[in-house]
Amino acid sequence: MCIEPEIHFLTCQTRDGHILEIKHQVTSLR
C-alpha cells in the first residue's frame, strides 16, 4: 500500500506510471 501512518507526505507511483501525491495528517493513537 501507498499510505503509511508515519509519513505526512508520500509520493506513490501507480501502475499506470503516473505520480500520485498523497498528503495526510497523522493522528497518533499510541
N, C-alpha and C positions, 0 to 999 in steps of 0.2 A: 504493500500500500504506500501511498504517497505521504500521507499525513502521519507525523509522529508528534506526540503530545509535548515534547520538549523543544520543538522547533517553532519559532514565531514566523519565520519566512522561509518558504521552501519552494525551490524550482523543480518541477517534475516534468519529465519528458514522456509524453503519451505515446501510444502505439502508432499514432498517425504521424509522429515525428514533430508535432507541434509542442511548443514550450508552454506548460501550464504553470502559472504563478499562483501559489496558494498563500494567502495571508490570513492568519487567525490568531486569536488571543488565547493564551494558555491559562487555564484555571487549575491551580494546584490544590488537589484534594488530599495531599499526603499529610 
